[in-house]
């Protein structure tokens, strides 16, 4: 079972009827404690790669950025606090799970 399946997320593309532009989407059909994970919907390839790198550092006991920053993250409160990732101050997911989920998202974005 993938992390995406474990957390009940689906990855798909929304196709604009006007110009046919494809937009990647991460959705959760059932509202539950992990609905906050839909936030990865807004992560670009570069932001996803950056977060994976920081999570790898944290998991491996290396120095990492506790508060990842970019233009996107200015509006998103996220803290990497080993062994968890805290999003919106109240939502928590294990770093290893979040890293695997981001790796799946990255593969989807690159396909």
C-alpha positions as CSV (number, residue, x, y, z in Angstrom):
1,X,0.0,0.0,0.0
2,X,1.3,3.4,-0.9
3,X,1.4,6.3,1.5
4,X,-1.1,8.0,-0.7
5,X,-3.5,5.1,-0.3
6,X,-2.8,4.8,3.4
7,X,-3.8,8.4,4.0
8,X,-6.8,8.2,1.5
9,X,-5.4,10.7,-1.0
10,X,-5.8,10.6,-4.7
11,X,-3.6,12.3,-7.3
12,X,-5.1,13.3,-10.6
13,X,-5.1,16.1,-13.2
14,X,-7.8,18.6,-13.7
15,X,-8.1,19.6,-17.3
16,X,-9.3,23.1,-18.1
17,X,-12.2,22.9,-20.6
18,X,-11.1,26.2,-22.2
19,X,-7.5,25.6,-23.1
20,X,-6.9,21.9,-22.1
21,X,-4.2,22.9,-19.6
22,X,-3.6,20.1,-17.0
23,X,-3.3,21.0,-13.4
24,X,-2.1,18.4,-10.9
25,X,-4.3,17.8,-7.9
26,X,-4.1,16.1,-4.5
27,X,-7.5,15.4,-3.1
28,X,-9.1,13.6,-0.1
29,X,-12.7,12.5,-0.6
30,X,-13.4,11.8,3.1
31,X,-12.8,14.6,5.7
32,X,-10.8,13.2,8.6
33,X,-7.7,13.9,10.7
34,X,-5.5,13.8,7.7
35,X,-7.4,16.2,5.4
36,X,-4.7,18.7,6.0
37,X,-2.4,16.6,3.7
38,X,-4.1,18.1,0.7
39,X,-1.7,21.0,1.3
40,X,0.8,19.1,-0.9
41,X,-1.5,20.1,-3.8
42,X,0.3,23.5,-3.8
43,X,3.8,22.2,-3.8
44,X,5.7,22.6,-7.1
45,X,8.4,20.2,-8.2
46,X,11.2,22.4,-6.7
47,X,9.4,22.9,-3.4
48,X,8.7,19.2,-3.2
49,X,12.4,18.3,-3.8
50,X,13.5,20.9,-1.2
51,X,11.2,19.4,1.4
52,X,12.3,15.9,0.7
53,X,15.9,17.0,1.1
54,X,15.2,18.7,4.4
55,X,13.3,15.6,5.6
56,X,16.1,13.3,4.6
57,X,18.6,15.5,6.6
58,X,16.3,15.4,9.7
59,X,15.7,11.7,9.5
60,X,19.5,11.1,9.1
61,X,20.3,13.2,12.1
62,X,21.9,16.0,10.0
63,X,21.3,19.7,10.4
64,X,18.1,20.8,8.7
65,X,15.8,23.8,8.3
66,X,13.1,23.6,11.0
67,X,11.0,26.2,9.3
68,X,11.2,25.7,5.5
69,X,10.7,28.9,3.7
70,X,9.8,30.0,0.2
71,X,7.1,32.2,-1.2
72,X,4.6,29.4,-0.9
73,X,5.5,28.7,2.7
74,X,5.0,32.3,3.7
75,X,1.3,31.5,3.9
76,X,1.8,28.0,5.3
77,X,2.9,27.3,8.8
78,X,5.1,24.2,8.7
79,X,7.7,23.0,11.2
80,X,10.0,20.1,10.9
81,X,10.5,18.9,14.4
82,X,12.0,15.4,14.5
83,X,10.3,12.9,14.3
84,X,7.3,14.8,13.0
85,X,6.1,17.4,10.6
86,X,3.7,20.0,12.1
87,X,1.4,21.8,9.7
88,X,-0.9,24.6,10.7
89,X,0.4,24.2,14.3
90,X,-2.2,21.5,15.1
91,X,-1.7,18.8,12.4
92,X,1.0,16.3,12.8
93,X,2.4,13.5,10.5
94,X,5.6,11.4,11.0
95,X,8.5,12.7,8.9
96,X,9.1,9.3,7.3
97,X,5.5,9.2,6.1
98,X,5.5,12.7,4.9
99,X,8.7,12.1,3.0
100,X,7.3,9.0,1.3
101,X,4.1,10.9,0.4
102,X,6.1,13.8,-1.1
103,X,8.2,11.3,-3.1
104,X,5.0,9.9,-4.5
105,X,3.8,13.4,-5.3
106,X,7.1,14.2,-7.0
107,X,6.8,11.1,-9.2
108,X,3.3,12.1,-10.1
109,X,4.3,15.7,-10.9
110,X,7.1,14.5,-13.1
111,X,5.0,12.0,-15.1
